[in-house]
Amino acid sequence: MQIDLRSDTVTRPTPGMLEAIIKAETGDDVYKEDPTVNELERRMTELFGMDEALFFPSGSMANQAAIKLHTNPGDQLICSELAHVYHYEGGGTAFNSGVTCKLLRGERGLITAQQVEEAINPPDFYHSPKSSLVCLENTTNKGGGACYELSAISEIREMCDRNGLGLHLDGARLMNAVVAKGQKPSDFGGLADTISVCFSKGLGTPLGTVLVGKKEIMKNAIRIRKILGGGMRQVGYMAAAAIYALDYHVERLAEDHRRAKEIASVLSECSYVGSVGNTETNIVIFSLAPSVSEEKFKADLEEAGIRISDLGPGRLRIVTHLDYTEEMHERVLGFLRNYA
Ligand SMILES: *Cc1c(COP(=O)(O)O)cnc(C)c1O
């Protein structure tokens, strides 16, 4: 049995999802004539209480389009030092938008209104880049699946309004936060200007991210998506998978969270483990005790058919997901308990 815990992106469509894909009605979405894509976009505007939605092939492209929509070349965006838009989008902020990032150090990738406000360059001081956008991530990826309190995002919203900044939420795993914290998607729709939501992570589709946003910011979104090469034709097949995921794969995220917490709890009792990050959703970040070799640990895991990711020295990552079954979970817990 191969157990892949590197990421929640490794899942395959379930039989129910495959059936929804096969049965999808499609058309040419570049002409906006794909009824299933149009339906997904309608559902997402409704769910988030936002004006517009647009289907993208990937989360990176949706984030990059949002950054482009909010900024001009030479501007600066403000984000956590662990942000996906900074680390894992190939330098796209510079490549696509000519924008630099001001990085803030926060608890598990979460940043505060006060920190952001202190990071804003004075608007009249033309020597510094113009601060124009704040990017938040919920849940945080490199921060270990941490979730924002709504009150913290409200404070950031209020601060953005006072300072004329846009607010983009990278919600690749926003549904994990919604389920873990008992929140509603519309809570976030009322706070951010744009939100990207991935279907290819915990929700288990082969691809797809929807960018939802306010009308005035989204009006150029379809043009930017075309420029980035993200106009897709009969992509209703993938929108059907996303609609299926909204119907059947949201509530079950609670199971991924339970398993991640059980893994974190076992790890925290093992003498070969150094530290285990607070685990709120489906991501466990941990380190080994100084005397234990990471290389050997990972090799021993591989030998047992278990794969995890390495985020750099002292940061190992386990991510639970739709294709990680209870049987696999028992195996993993057993391996971790007995490893020495
Ligand atoms: C996965 C992820 C994305 C999107 O990445 P893709 O590889 O383009 O799917 C964006 N933000 C965060 C926080 C992510 O974890």
The ligand as an SDF file (V2000), in Angstrom:
LIG
                    3D

 15 15  0  0  0  0  0  0  0  0999 V2000
   -1.6640   25.2210   -3.6360 C   0  0  0  0  0  0  0  0  0  0  0  0
   -1.7380   26.6390   -3.2950 C   0  0  0  0  0  0  0  0  0  0  0  0
   -1.9600   27.6020   -4.2780 C   0  0  0  0  0  0  0  0  0  0  0  0
   -2.1180   27.2510   -5.7430 C   0  0  0  0  0  0  0  0  0  0  0  0
   -1.0770   26.5050   -6.2280 O   0  0  0  0  0  0  0  0  0  0  0  0
   -1.1770   25.7370   -7.6290 P   0  0  0  0  0  0  0  0  0  0  0  0
    0.0490   24.9140   -7.6320 O   0  0  0  0  0  0  0  0  0  0  0  0
   -1.1860   26.7670   -8.6730 O   0  0  0  0  0  0  0  0  0  0  0  0
   -2.4100   24.9310   -7.5850 O   0  0  0  0  0  0  0  0  0  0  0  0
   -2.0610   28.9130   -3.8800 C   0  0  0  0  0  0  0  0  0  0  0  0
   -1.9440   29.2590   -2.5920 N   0  0  0  0  0  0  0  0  0  0  0  0
   -1.7450   28.3740   -1.6100 C   0  0  0  0  0  0  0  0  0  0  0  0
   -1.6720   28.8200   -0.2020 C   0  0  0  0  0  0  0  0  0  0  0  0
   -1.6270   27.0270   -1.9240 C   0  0  0  0  0  0  0  0  0  0  0  0
   -1.4270   26.1340   -0.9510 O   0  0  0  0  0  0  0  0  0  0  0  0
  1  2  1  0
  2  3  1  0
  2 14  2  0
  3  4  1  0
  3 10  2  0
  4  5  1  0
  5  6  1  0
  6  7  2  0
  6  8  1  0
  6  9  1  0
 10 11  1  0
 11 12  2  0
 12 13  1  0
 12 14  1  0
 14 15  1  0
M  END
$$$$
